[in-house]
């Protein structure tokens, strides 16, 4: 029994002719000139099919364009996530050695956070050498909204500022009190850029929220 093949049309540049029959379809030679290279002249004759071209397109990395979305809606979700969580994860690095830690924090606004860190801990040591940090605020469930961010850290020395930060932390997360009995350093984080992901709301990839205001010391 002869195999049945779709009656698919191809034009004279190599596509199948539509015979209108169930016989195997024949091809018409492609009149495109062959490469002019000859053996030994430094040229290599190649032939790329359409299937090869599609495969190459699939291998090219996709360019990510930040999705700012509805700014007001994004701001509201970021504000709600910050207000609803007393802790987050803070990632720092120095000498090409990254380090992650969980920290209590209090938000001053959408882009400014306050926290305290162990005075002799690795996180503070990293921030003294490299003030750039990354943040993650998540419940641990990837299907619930979560935040990622990039921030600049400033170690706080002024005593009145330190007191204000400790008071803000105690007001938001009173369970931090035993931690304050150890030597700690107060830190301000200025978040340059948030990304909020909400899979249930279709925010995948996440939506971006950047602070365009200049940072003042």
LINCOR-V50962 format. One record per backbone hydrogen bond with DSSP energy under -0.5 kcal/mol. CO is the residue of the C=O (numbers start at 0). NH is the residue of the N-H. Records with the same first field share a line. If there is no record, write none. Layout:
# LINCOR-V50962
CO = NH / NH
This chain:
# LINCOR-V50962
2 = 4
5 = 7
10 = 13 / 14
14 = 27
15 = 9
16 = 18
25 = 16
28 = 30
37 = 40 / 42
42 = 44
46 = 48
48 = 52
49 = 53
50 = 54
51 = 55
52 = 56
53 = 57
54 = 58
55 = 59
56 = 59
61 = 63
62 = 64
63 = 65
65 = 67
66 = 207
68 = 70
69 = 73
70 = 74
71 = 75
72 = 76
73 = 77
74 = 78
75 = 79
76 = 80
77 = 81
78 = 82
79 = 83
80 = 84
81 = 84
85 = 104
87 = 102
88 = 135
89 = 100
90 = 133
91 = 98
93 = 96
95 = 97
96 = 93
98 = 91
100 = 89
102 = 87
105 = 113
110 = 190
111 = 107 / 108
112 = 188
113 = 105
114 = 186
116 = 184
117 = 120
120 = 124
121 = 125
122 = 126
123 = 127
124 = 128
125 = 128 / 129
130 = 152
132 = 150
133 = 90
134 = 148
135 = 88 / 137
136 = 146
139 = 141
140 = 143
142 = 199
145 = 196
146 = 136
147 = 194
148 = 134
149 = 191 / 192
150 = 132
151 = 189
153 = 187
155 = 185
157 = 161
158 = 162
159 = 163
160 = 164
161 = 165
162 = 166
163 = 167
164 = 168
165 = 169
166 = 170
167 = 171
168 = 172
172 = 175
173 = 176
175 = 178 / 179
176 = 179
177 = 180
178 = 181
182 = 118
184 = 116
185 = 155
186 = 114
187 = 153
188 = 112 / 190
189 = 151 / 191
191 = 210
192 = 149
193 = 208
194 = 147 / 196
195 = 206
196 = 145
197 = 200 / 202
198 = 201
201 = 203
202 = 197
205 = 66
206 = 195
208 = 193
209 = 211
